[in-house]
């Protein structure tokens, strides 16, 4: 016990030196021995390439490598199987600590819907129509020429069925446009009174004519009670022209 009594200045400095050495030893042990072992210092895992794999396989694949994953986003990619991994973060071959979260983007199962553009009754350039359809992720597969005013779109179809402007359809839908090819032909004004709007529109299109419902051009139902021009003896109309109709 006498050794620890500071009865001289020399012993005081000796005691302080011993305490300093012990303190530094503890610091070195904590930071360079204990802490690295407790935190796995300098131990890293190489992130595997997940792109192209299916997200349903990730639980077992990553847990065996002490990694986790989370679906951060999804996007529709035509021709790619649903839940296929399209992107990942961190990137492949990155060095990370164990239990690191890997964020992935997967291919959506179903395409999102978009509104069908309105080409009907407008002068169209097929190239422009194709570009506009592409902007909506729709596909122009071709055009069909019908009697009427040149370059006027008379109808827009998918699988042979008319698609009204604004109709929500899946991205990737294949579209066909009916485009007028004018021959300047005069034909008798057809009798549309008594017909329903859809039947009258289809009948008029077969003749190379357009109809516009008054006062609502977008109406698709109702029985026609009046038309202009009227279907009278000797009345004619040029293909590509429009007949105004009124419904009850």
C-alpha angles and dihedrals in degrees: 000000000000089000091069095049111106096219092143138034090241092058092047092057090044091054092046090050092051091048091049092050091049091048093050090047090054091049093050091047092049098047101034103032114019101033097047090050093047095048099032089240114205090009109125138171124222111234109236123224108266099170110114094022123108119256091225088070096053102089096066095030096055100032089060087057095047092250134120133208140207129191102238099176144352131212134180115249116181113236094013119116115248116268093016108148111249101175140005141195125235092039123240115286093023115142114237140161120261117275090030116158115241113205115211138187115215136195111261118239096226129032116245119248125253132188116261110243120238112247098149117117094005127112103251138196108210092220090054091047090051092051092048091049089049090054087058091045090247125134126231104210097177150306134260119212116225131177109276146081112336117264094004114133107229098179145355119219143183119194088350094303125114116248114206116221111268094025111143109239133167119269111258094039112152113236131199121194126208106218126190122244108195120220095166090239120166114217133177114272105257122233107246100161111115094025124111117248097252094049092046092050092051092046092049092048091054087057093048094254135122129220127206121197116224129250093000112044090188096057113126101177139054137073118276112242100170139022138186123239092034123225101248132151109290095006112140137182132195118245111260094037127120129243115206115218136186126208135202 
